[in-house]
Amino acid sequence: MKKLTTLSLFIGFTFAVAATDTNAAAWLTRPLSLADALNTALLRNAAILKAQNDLEASHGLVVQTRAVALPQVSASGQYKYTDPSAIEGFFGSTQPNENWNVGIQLVQSIYEGGKLVAAIRAADATKQQALAQYQTSVADTLLTVRLAYYDTLLAAQQITVHEASVVLLQKELEDQQHRLDAGTVPKFNVLRAEVAVANERPNLIRARNQYRIAKNNLANLLGYNLPRDIWENIPLNLTDTLEAAPYEVNLPDAIQQALARRTELTALRKQVELQQLNLVNARSGYKPTVQLFAGYNWYNAQFTPPVELDHDIHGWNAGAQMSWNIFDGLLTHGKVIQADAQFARAKTDLADQSRQIELAVRTAYSDFIEAKEVLDSQAKVQEQADEALREAKARTDAGTGTQLDVLDAETSLTQARTTQIQALHDYTAARAKLERAIGADLAPAK
């Protein structure tokens, strides 16, 4: 069994949207496993698509950040016509009234007070931060889709439970009606059975509504627009089931794994690094900048005969230049104060998020333990409720029990079935949330 990781899904599906399109009508009827749902969400979910756009936009930011360390090449040109009467010349000399010049210049900064090295490091940190933020969005969305899938399975099971309960109570009503016709029970028994059936029908109606809502929510997370001719019953065919697969986890290890794996912390660590580099940039204002330049220029002759427009002079130039702001009105000082405060804020955010993630792991672990204990407590409840109902009916048929005993047993059986499927759902959901809290793989095994 090979397990797909969130990162492998990221690599396989990051930019597949442009090349893959799924017929919106086909997915309504085809079998939909949990793996299919997750893969479809990776291709079509709006949150992931927007995260992909942000990831692409960050590439432009990386390029901009590196620009300060790369050479700059510029070209310039000018043509100028002057009224001859507006030109003053030396005695016996003339100057052209038409002038032009063209030049190309390359400038390379070789020292800017640490800004060049900081720019290269910042570009790399920005890229890694953007990737971590994208992976966070993917993981959150996969968890949401997984929980929506589980909710849909639960709603379907609840319909089955309440339909069975209505059928059971309806049979009890028919049995009491036959007994009334035979004169062995009073009219009160029939009325009580009718009330029991009537009380159970709203539960079935609510279960069907929850199923409709759950399917709509799942379809929305998968990024599909429902056909307008579908009103209520979306024909989703979910093939997976709620299963209580064993899962062992050690809390201290889980916390340690979360602190190492969670991409939220990776992004914040990169933010701390970026703010530290921003502080370097701010302090570079105290230092000089040194640049090398080289170029080539063409211009028309001004004094060398013949003084004509097509007589040009051209040649190379190269050199170095330095600038240093001795006093800039405390502008650099203000930037340093701001950058230092932002650096401290980034470190505080990282420490706080680490505590929040540890709390999330502890909470998710506690919820998982609760769900596991509840599920274990329900292992034999339904079997016992079935047996209690059989005994209640047998006692009633033998004349030692009452109709109320049967109705109570039927209600208990329905409650046991409902509690069991809810416990199974809560277990699978709690496990998924715990895996997300730890930063573990959320993709299903294949």
C-alpha positions in Angstrom: 0.0 0.0 0.0 1.6 3.2 -1.1 0.6 6.4 0.6 0.4 9.6 -1.3 1.7 12.6 0.5 0.3 16.1 0.4 3.6 17.3 -1.1 3.4 14.7 -3.9 -0.1 15.7 -4.6 1.1 19.3 -4.7 3.8 18.4 -7.2 1.5 16.4 -9.4 -1.4 18.8 -9.5 -0.1 22.3 -8.9 -0.4 23.5 -12.4 -2.6 20.8 -13.9 -5.8 22.9 -13.9 -5.0 24.5 -17.2 -4.5 21.1 -18.9 -7.4 19.2 -17.2 -11.1 19.8 -17.4 -13.8 17.5 -16.1 -17.3 17.3 -17.5 -19.5 18.7 -14.7 -22.3 16.3 -15.6 -20.1 13.1 -15.5 -19.0 13.4 -11.9 -22.6 13.4 -10.7 -23.1 9.8 -11.6 -19.7 8.2 -11.5 -18.5 6.5 -8.3 -16.7 9.0 -6.1 -14.1 7.7 -3.6 -12.5 9.8 -1.0 -9.3 9.8 -3.1 -11.2 11.0 -6.1 -12.8 13.8 -4.0 -9.4 14.9 -2.8 -7.8 14.8 -6.2 -10.8 16.7 -7.7 -10.5 19.4 -5.0 -6.8 19.8 -5.9 -7.8 20.6 -9.5 -10.9 22.6 -8.9 -11.3 23.9 -5.4 -11.4 27.7 -5.3 -9.2 28.1 -2.3 -6.5 26.0 -3.9 -6.8 27.7 -7.2 -6.4 31.1 -5.5 -3.4 29.7 -3.5 -1.8 28.7 -6.8 -2.3 32.2 -8.1 -0.6 33.6 -5.0 2.2 31.1 -5.5 2.7 32.3 -9.1 2.5 35.9 -8.0 5.3 35.3 -5.4 7.6 34.3 -8.2 7.3 37.8 -9.5 8.2 39.1 -6.1 11.3 36.8 -6.0 12.4 38.2 -9.3 12.0 41.8 -8.1 13.9 41.0 -4.9 16.9 39.7 -6.8 16.9 42.7 -9.2 19.0 44.9 -6.9 21.9 42.4 -7.1 21.9 42.1 -10.9 23.5 44.5 -13.4 21.3 47.2 -14.9 21.5 47.9 -18.7 19.9 51.1 -20.1 19.8 52.7 -23.5 19.1 56.4 -24.2 18.9 58.6 -27.3 18.0 62.1 -28.2 17.5 64.3 -31.3 17.3 68.0 -31.0 16.6 70.7 -33.6 17.4 74.4 -32.7 16.5 77.5 -34.6 19.8 78.7 -36.2 19.2 82.3 -34.9 19.2 80.9 -31.4 22.7 79.5 -31.7 25.7 81.5 -30.5 29.0 80.6 -32.1 32.6 81.5 -31.7 34.2 83.9 -34.1 34.8 82.2 -37.5 33.1 78.9 -36.3 29.7 77.4 -36.8 27.7 74.9 -34.7 25.0 72.6 -36.1 21.5 73.4 -35.3 20.6 69.7 -35.3 22.1 67.4 -32.6 21.7 63.8 -31.7 23.2 61.3 -29.2 22.7 57.7 -28.5 24.2 55.7 -25.7 24.1 52.3 -23.9 25.2 52.0 -20.3 25.8 49.0 -17.9 25.8 49.6 -14.2 26.7 47.0 -11.6 26.5 47.6 -7.9 29.4 46.0 -6.0 28.7 47.3 -2.5 25.5 48.6 -0.9 26.1 48.1 2.7 25.0 44.4 2.8 21.9 45.0 0.6 23.1 42.8 -2.3 23.7 39.6 -0.2 20.5 40.3 1.7 18.5 40.5 -1.6 19.7 37.1 -2.8 18.9 35.5 0.6 15.5 37.3 0.7 14.6 36.0 -2.7 15.2 32.4 -1.6 13.4 32.9 1.7 10.4 34.5 -0.1 10.2 31.5 -2.5 10.2 29.0 0.4 7.7 31.0 2.4 5.3 31.1 -0.6 5.6 27.4 -1.1 4.9 26.8 2.6 1.8 29.0 2.5 0.6 27.1 -0.5 1.1 23.8 1.2 -0.8 25.1 4.2 -3.8 26.0 2.0 -3.7 22.6 0.4 -3.6 20.8 3.7 -6.5 22.8 5.1 -8.6 22.3 2.0 -7.9 18.5 2.0 -9.0 18.3 5.6 -12.2 20.3 4.8 -13.0 18.1 1.9 -12.3 15.0 3.9 -14.7 16.1 6.7 -17.4 17.1 4.2 -17.1 13.6 2.7 -17.5 12.0 6.1 -20.4 14.3 6.9 -22.2 13.1 3.7 -21.6 9.5 4.7 -22.9 10.1 8.1 -26.1 11.8 6.8 -26.7 8.9 4.5 -26.4 6.5 7.4 -28.7 8.6 9.5 -31.4 8.3 6.8 -30.9 4.5 6.9 -31.3 4.4 10.7 -34.4 6.6 10.8 -36.0 4.8 7.8 -35.5 1.5 9.7 -36.9 3.1 12.8 -40.0 4.2 10.9 -40.5 0.8 9.4 -40.1 -0.8 12.8 -42.6 1.5 14.4 -45.0 1.1 11.5 -44.9 -2.7 11.9 -45.7 -2.2 15.6 -48.6 0.0 14.6 -49.9 -2.6 12.2 -49.5 -5.3 14.9 -51.4 -3.3 17.4 -54.1 -2.6 14.8 -54.5 -6.3 14.2 -54.7 -6.9 17.9 -57.3 -4.2 18.2 -59.3 -5.8 15.4 -59.1 -9.1 17.3 -60.2 -7.4 20.5 -57.1 -8.2 22.5 -55.9 -4.7 23.0 -57.6 -1.3 23.7 -57.7 1.5 21.2 -55.1 3.3 23.4 -52.4 0.9 22.2 -53.1 1.8 18.5 -53.0 5.5 19.4 -49.7 5.2 21.2 -48.2 3.4 18.2 -49.5 6.0 15.9 -47.9 8.8 18.0 -44.6 6.9 18.0 -44.6 6.7 14.2 -45.5 10.4 13.9 -42.7 11.4 16.4 -40.1 9.5 14.4 -41.0 10.9 10.9 -39.6 14.4 11.6 -36.3 12.8 12.5 -36.3 11.1 9.1 -37.2 14.4 7.3 -34.4 16.2 9.1 -31.9 13.4 8.2 -32.9 13.7 4.5 -32.4 17.5 4.7 -29.0 17.1 6.3 -28.1 14.7 3.5 -29.1 17.2 0.8 -27.1 19.9 2.5 -24.0 17.7 3.0 -24.0 16.8 -0.7 -24.4 20.4 -1.7 -21.5 21.4 0.5 -19.3 18.6 -0.8 -20.1 19.5 -4.4 -19.2 23.1 -3.7 -15.8 22.2 -2.2 -15.1 20.1 -5.3 -15.5 23.3 -7.3 -18.5 22.2 -9.4 -21.5 24.2 -10.4 -24.6 22.1 -10.1 -26.8 21.8 -13.1 -29.8 24.0 -12.7 -32.2 21.2 -13.4 -31.2 19.4 -10.2 -33.3 20.6 -7.4 -32.9 18.4 -4.3 -31.4 15.0 -4.8 -27.8 15.4 -6.1 -27.0 11.9 -7.4 -23.6 11.7 -5.7 -22.3 8.1 -5.4 -19.9 7.9 -2.6 -18.0 4.6 -2.5 -16.0 4.8 0.7 -17.4 4.0 4.1 -16.8 5.2 7.7 -14.2 2.9 9.2 -12.6 2.8 12.6 -9.1 2.0 11.5 -6.7 1.6 14.4 -4.5 4.6 15.0 -1.8 4.9 17.6 -0.2 8.1 18.5 2.1 9.3 21.3 1.3 12.9 22.4 4.9 14.1 23.1 6.0 12.7 19.7 3.0 14.2 18.0 3.8 17.6 19.4 7.5 17.3 18.3 6.4 16.2 14.8 3.9 19.1 14.6 6.6 21.7 15.5 8.9 20.2 12.8 6.3 19.6 10.1 3.7 22.3 10.2 4.1 24.5 7.2 2.6 27.4 9.1 5.7 27.4 11.2 7.9 27.1 8.1 6.3 30.2 6.7 6.8 32.1 9.9 10.4 31.1 10.2 11.0 32.5 6.7 9.1 35.6 7.8 11.6 36.0 10.7 14.5 35.6 8.2 13.0 38.1 5.9 12.5 40.7 8.6 16.1 40.1 9.7 17.2 40.8 6.2 15.0 43.8 6.1 16.9 45.1 9.1 20.1 44.7 7.1 18.6 46.7 4.3 17.6 49.4 6.6 21.1 49.7 8.2 22.7 49.8 4.7 21.5 53.4 4.6 24.4 54.2 7.0 26.9 52.9 4.5 28.2 54.0 1.1 27.3 52.5 -2.2 29.8 51.7 -4.9 29.0 51.0 -8.5 30.9 50.1 -11.7 29.7 51.3 -15.0 30.7 50.9 -18.7 29.0 52.1 -21.8 29.3 53.2 -25.4 28.1 56.5 -26.8 27.5 58.0 -30.3 26.8 61.7 -31.0 27.1 64.1 -33.9 30.2 66.3 -34.1 29.9 69.8 -32.7 33.3 71.3 -33.5 35.2 68.8 -35.6 34.9 69.5 -39.3 32.9 68.7 -41.2 30.1 69.9 -38.8 27.3 67.8 -40.2 24.5 65.7 -38.8 25.9 62.5 -40.3 29.4 63.1 -38.9 29.4 61.2 -35.7 31.8 60.6 -32.9 31.7 57.4 -30.8 33.6 55.6 -28.2 33.7 53.6 -24.9 33.5 54.9 -21.4 34.0 53.1 -18.1 34.5 54.0 -14.5 33.4 53.7 -10.9 31.1 55.9 -8.8 30.4 56.1 -5.0 27.7 57.8 -3.1 27.3 58.2 0.7 24.5 60.0 2.5 26.3 61.6 5.4 23.1 62.9 6.9 19.6 62.1 5.5 17.5 63.8 8.1 17.3 60.7 10.3 15.5 58.8 7.5 17.8 55.8 7.9 17.5 55.9 11.6 13.7 55.7 11.4 13.9 52.8 9.0 16.1 50.9 11.4 13.7 51.5 14.3 10.8 50.2 12.2 12.7 47.2 10.8 13.9 46.2 14.3 10.4 46.3 15.7 9.1 44.2 12.8 11.8 41.7 13.3 10.9 41.4 17.0 7.2 41.1 16.0 8.0 38.3 13.6 9.9 36.4 16.3 6.9 36.9 18.7 4.5 35.6 16.0 6.6 32.5 15.6 6.7 31.8 19.3 3.0 32.4 19.7 2.1 30.2 16.7 4.3 27.4 18.1 2.3 27.5 21.3 -1.0 27.6 19.3 0.0 24.6 17.3 1.0 22.7 20.4 -2.4 23.6 21.9 -4.1 22.4 18.7 -2.3 19.1 18.9 -3.2 18.6 22.5 -6.9 19.5 21.8 -7.1 17.3 18.7 -5.5 14.4 20.7 -8.0 14.8 23.5 -10.9 14.9 21.0 -9.5 11.8 19.4 -9.2 9.9 22.7 -12.8 10.9 23.5 -14.1 9.7 20.2 -12.1 6.4 20.5 -13.5 5.8 24.0 -17.1 6.6 22.9 -16.7 4.3 19.9 -15.4 1.5 22.0 -18.2 2.0 24.4 -20.7 1.4 21.6 -19.2 -1.8 20.4 -22.0 -4.1 21.7 -24.7 -1.6 22.4 -26.6 -2.2 19.1 -26.4 -6.0 19.6 -27.8 -5.6 23.1 -30.5 -3.2 21.9 -31.6 -5.8 19.3 -31.7 -8.5 22.0 -33.7 -6.2 24.3 -36.3 -5.6 21.6 -36.6 -9.3 20.9 -37.2 -10.0 24.6 -39.7 -7.1 24.9 -41.7 -8.5 22.0 -41.5 -12.0 23.4 -42.7 -10.8 26.8 -45.5 -8.9 25.3 -46.6 -11.9 23.2 -46.5 -14.0 26.3 -48.6 -11.5 28.2 -45.9 -10.6 30.7 -44.8 -7.4 29.1 -46.5 -4.2 27.8 -46.6 -2.3 24.6 -44.7 0.5 26.3 -41.8 -2.0 26.9 -41.7 -2.7 23.1 -41.8 1.0 22.2 -39.1 1.8 24.7 -36.9 -1.0 23.3 -37.5 0.3 19.7 -36.5 3.8 20.7 -33.4 2.5 22.5 -32.4 0.5 19.4 -32.8 3.6 17.2 -30.8 5.7 19.7 -28.1 2.9 19.8 -27.8 2.9 16.0 -27.7 6.7 15.8 -25.0 6.9 18.5 -22.9 4.2 16.9 -22.8 5.8 13.5 -22.2 9.2 15.1 -19.4 7.7 17.1 -17.9 6.2 14.0 -18.1 9.5 12.2 -16.6 11.4 15.1 -13.7 8.9 15.3 -12.8 9.3 11.7 -13.2 13.1 11.8 -11.1 13.3 15.0 -8.4 11.2 13.5 -8.3 13.4 10.4 -8.1 16.6 12.5 -5.3 15.1 14.6 -3.3 14.1 11.5 -3.7 17.7 10.3 -2.7 19.1 13.6 0.5 16.9 13.6 1.2 17.9 10.0 0.9 14.3 8.8 -0.3 13.0 5.5 -4.0 13.7 4.8 -4.1 11.8 1.5 -5.7 8.3 1.5 -3.8 5.1 1.0 -3.9 3.6 -2.5 
